[in-house]
Amino acid sequence: MSVFFFKEMGRVKINILALGTMVEENLHKAVQAVINRDGELANEVIGKDSDVDTMEVDIEEELLKIMALHQPVAVDLRFLVATLKINNDLERIGDLAVNIAERAVVLNRKLHATMPVDLAPISQAVEKMLRDSIDALVNLDTSLASDVCRRDDAIDKMKHDNDDIIKKRMVAESDKDAIDVLVALLRVTRDLERVADHATNIAEDLIYLTEGRIIRHHAEEYLQNTTTA
């Protein structure tokens, strides 16, 4: 491969990490907007969505151009394919951050209605999954990527536990604003779970990038082998 090819690859790496940082920051702000019922912070996240979309499209176009011009094989091709998928996952997390921010706007309008669950534990766990998946990508750390994959089940349980509390409150509630708040919270827990799923996808793609193994449909077996090895 030419020097020009490796320069383009380096530029893609820088851009994908910049996108990851932007998405991570937007998610954190969206979650804080929900917890603190901060409409101004929520609107800031919503306003940055176009920046995420633009960067995602630019990265995709660059990746497709590299594939077309250089026709890479083996490890180089794996890098481009994995990065293309990771790019899409990061954009989807950006969309989910916007969804969460939009729920924060609803919550801010109904301050008299209380929130029956503490979202801090699940949101912190999800944010750490995302941060670690990006760190694993930066450092090509399959051990950390495997650890991210293992945490997905715990997020599912936290989501279901919160949903049970919210749904029980909904059955007993008659105030419309209170019900609107509960519906918004259900959507937030769903979106947080989806962020965790995308973080897991990123970790799995990192494993594919470094080891050439697709573990998506055999993750449990792969993780068991890496634990006992």
C-alpha positions as CSV (number, residue, x, y, z in Angstrom):
1,M,0.0,0.0,0.0
2,S,1.1,3.6,-0.7
3,V,2.1,6.2,1.8
4,F,-1.0,8.1,0.7
5,F,-3.2,5.1,1.8
6,F,-1.7,5.0,5.3
7,K,-2.1,8.8,5.7
8,E,-5.8,8.4,4.8
9,M,-6.1,5.5,7.3
10,G,-4.6,7.7,10.0
11,R,-7.0,10.5,9.2
12,V,-9.9,8.1,9.5
13,K,-8.7,7.0,12.9
14,I,-8.5,10.5,14.2
15,N,-12.0,11.4,12.9
16,I,-13.6,8.3,14.3
17,L,-12.1,9.0,17.7
18,A,-13.3,12.6,17.5
19,L,-16.8,11.4,16.7
20,G,-16.7,9.0,19.7
21,T,-15.6,11.9,22.0
22,M,-18.4,14.1,20.7
23,V,-21.1,11.4,21.1
24,E,-19.8,10.5,24.6
25,E,-20.1,14.1,25.7
26,N,-23.6,14.5,24.2
27,L,-24.8,11.4,26.0
28,H,-23.4,12.6,29.3
29,K,-25.1,15.9,28.9
30,A,-28.4,14.3,27.8
31,V,-28.4,12.1,30.9
32,Q,-27.6,15.0,33.2
33,A,-30.4,17.0,31.6
34,V,-32.8,14.2,32.5
35,I,-31.6,13.8,36.1
36,N,-31.5,17.5,36.8
37,R,-34.5,18.3,34.5
38,D,-32.5,20.9,32.7
39,G,-34.2,22.0,29.6
40,E,-31.4,24.3,28.5
41,L,-28.8,21.6,28.6
42,A,-31.2,19.3,26.8
43,N,-31.6,21.8,24.0
44,E,-27.8,22.1,23.7
45,V,-27.6,18.4,23.0
46,I,-30.4,18.5,20.5
47,G,-28.7,21.4,18.7
48,K,-25.5,19.4,18.2
49,D,-27.2,16.5,16.5
50,S,-26.4,17.9,13.0
51,D,-22.7,18.1,13.9
52,V,-22.7,14.3,14.7
53,D,-24.6,13.5,11.5
54,T,-22.2,15.6,9.4
55,M,-19.1,13.9,10.9
56,E,-20.6,10.4,10.4
57,V,-21.4,11.1,6.8
58,D,-17.9,12.5,6.2
59,I,-16.3,9.5,7.7
60,E,-18.4,7.1,5.7
61,E,-17.6,8.8,2.5
62,E,-13.9,8.8,3.3
63,L,-14.0,5.0,4.1
64,L,-15.9,4.2,0.9
65,K,-13.4,6.3,-1.1
66,I,-10.4,4.5,0.4
67,M,-12.0,1.1,-0.4
68,A,-12.7,2.1,-4.0
69,L,-9.3,3.6,-4.7
70,H,-7.0,1.2,-2.9
71,Q,-9.0,-2.1,-2.8
72,P,-7.4,-3.2,0.5
73,V,-7.2,-6.8,1.7
74,A,-6.6,-8.7,4.9
75,V,-6.0,-6.6,8.0
76,D,-6.5,-3.3,6.1
77,L,-9.8,-4.4,4.8
78,R,-10.9,-5.5,8.3
79,F,-10.0,-2.1,9.7
80,L,-12.1,-0.3,7.1
81,V,-15.1,-2.7,7.5
82,A,-15.0,-2.5,11.3
83,T,-14.6,1.3,11.3
84,L,-17.6,1.6,8.9
85,K,-19.7,-0.3,11.4
86,I,-18.4,1.5,14.4
87,N,-19.1,4.8,12.7
88,N,-22.7,3.8,12.2
89,D,-23.0,2.7,15.9
90,L,-21.6,6.0,17.1
91,E,-24.1,7.9,15.0
92,R,-27.0,5.8,16.4
93,I,-25.8,6.6,19.9
94,G,-25.8,10.3,19.0
95,D,-29.5,9.9,17.9
96,L,-30.3,8.1,21.2
97,A,-28.6,11.0,23.1
98,V,-31.0,13.3,21.3
99,N,-34.0,11.1,22.2
100,I,-32.9,11.2,25.9
101,A,-32.5,15.0,25.7
102,E,-36.0,15.4,24.2
103,R,-37.4,13.4,27.2
104,A,-35.5,15.9,29.4
105,V,-37.5,18.7,27.8
106,V,-40.7,17.0,28.7
107,L,-39.6,16.4,32.3
108,N,-38.5,20.1,32.6
109,R,-42.1,21.2,31.7
110,K,-43.6,19.0,34.4
111,L,-41.5,19.8,37.5
112,H,-44.3,19.2,39.9
113,A,-44.5,15.5,39.0
114,T,-41.9,13.4,40.8
115,M,-39.6,10.7,39.3
116,P,-40.0,7.4,41.1
117,V,-36.6,6.0,40.0
118,D,-33.0,7.0,40.4
119,L,-31.5,6.9,36.9
120,A,-27.9,7.6,38.0
121,P,-26.8,4.0,38.5
122,I,-27.9,2.8,35.0
123,S,-26.8,5.9,33.3
124,Q,-23.4,5.8,34.9
125,A,-23.0,2.1,34.0
126,V,-24.0,2.8,30.3
127,E,-21.7,5.8,30.0
128,K,-18.8,3.7,31.3
129,M,-19.6,1.0,28.8
130,L,-19.5,3.6,26.0
131,R,-16.3,5.2,27.3
132,D,-14.6,1.8,27.7
133,S,-15.6,0.6,24.2
134,I,-14.0,3.8,22.8
135,D,-10.9,3.3,25.0
136,A,-10.7,-0.3,23.8
137,L,-10.8,1.0,20.2
138,V,-8.1,3.5,20.9
139,N,-5.8,1.0,22.5
140,L,-6.9,-2.1,20.4
141,D,-7.6,-3.7,23.8
142,T,-9.6,-6.9,23.3
143,S,-9.6,-7.6,27.0
144,L,-11.4,-4.4,27.7
145,A,-13.7,-5.0,24.8
146,S,-14.6,-8.4,26.2
147,D,-15.3,-6.8,29.6
148,V,-17.7,-4.3,27.9
149,C,-19.6,-7.2,26.3
150,R,-20.0,-9.0,29.6
151,R,-21.7,-5.9,31.1
152,D,-24.6,-5.9,28.7
153,D,-26.7,-8.3,30.7
154,A,-26.3,-6.2,33.8
155,I,-27.7,-3.2,32.0
156,D,-30.6,-5.2,30.8
157,K,-31.5,-6.2,34.3
158,M,-31.2,-2.6,35.6
159,K,-33.5,-1.5,32.8
160,H,-36.1,-4.1,33.6
161,D,-35.9,-3.3,37.4
162,N,-36.5,0.4,36.7
163,D,-39.3,-0.4,34.3
164,D,-41.1,-2.5,36.9
165,I,-41.1,0.4,39.3
166,I,-42.3,2.9,36.7
167,K,-45.0,0.6,35.4
168,K,-46.4,-0.1,38.9
169,R,-46.5,3.7,39.5
170,M,-48.4,4.1,36.2
171,V,-51.1,1.7,37.2
172,A,-51.7,3.7,40.4
173,E,-51.4,7.2,38.8
174,S,-54.3,9.3,37.6
175,D,-52.6,12.7,37.0
176,K,-51.9,13.3,33.3
177,D,-48.6,15.1,33.9
178,A,-47.4,12.4,36.2
179,I,-48.2,9.8,33.6
180,D,-46.3,11.8,30.9
181,V,-43.3,11.9,33.2
182,L,-43.5,8.1,33.7
183,V,-43.8,7.5,30.0
184,A,-40.8,9.7,29.4
185,L,-38.8,7.7,31.9
186,L,-39.7,4.4,30.3
187,R,-38.3,5.8,27.0
188,V,-35.1,7.0,28.7
189,T,-34.4,3.5,30.2
190,R,-35.1,2.0,26.8
191,D,-32.7,4.4,25.0
192,L,-30.0,3.8,27.7
193,E,-30.3,0.1,27.1
194,R,-29.9,0.6,23.3
195,V,-26.8,2.7,23.9
196,A,-25.4,-0.2,25.8
197,D,-26.2,-2.5,22.9
198,H,-24.4,-0.2,20.5
199,A,-21.4,0.0,22.9
200,T,-21.4,-3.8,22.8
201,N,-21.4,-3.7,19.0
202,I,-18.4,-1.4,19.0
203,A,-16.6,-3.8,21.4
204,E,-17.4,-6.8,19.2
205,D,-16.2,-5.0,16.1
206,L,-13.0,-4.2,17.8
207,I,-12.5,-7.9,18.5
208,Y,-13.2,-8.6,14.8
209,L,-10.7,-5.9,13.9
210,T,-7.9,-7.3,16.0
211,E,-8.6,-11.0,15.8
212,G,-10.6,-11.4,12.6
213,R,-13.4,-13.2,14.5
214,I,-17.0,-12.4,14.2
215,I,-18.5,-13.1,17.7
216,R,-21.8,-11.4,17.4
217,H,-23.8,-14.7,17.4
218,H,-21.4,-16.6,19.6
219,A,-20.5,-13.9,22.1
220,E,-21.3,-16.0,25.2
221,E,-19.0,-18.9,24.0
222,Y,-16.2,-16.4,23.1
223,L,-16.4,-14.6,26.4
224,Q,-16.4,-17.9,28.4
225,N,-13.3,-19.0,26.5
226,T,-11.5,-15.7,27.2
227,T,-12.4,-16.0,30.9
228,T,-11.1,-19.5,31.3
229,A,-8.1,-19.2,29.1
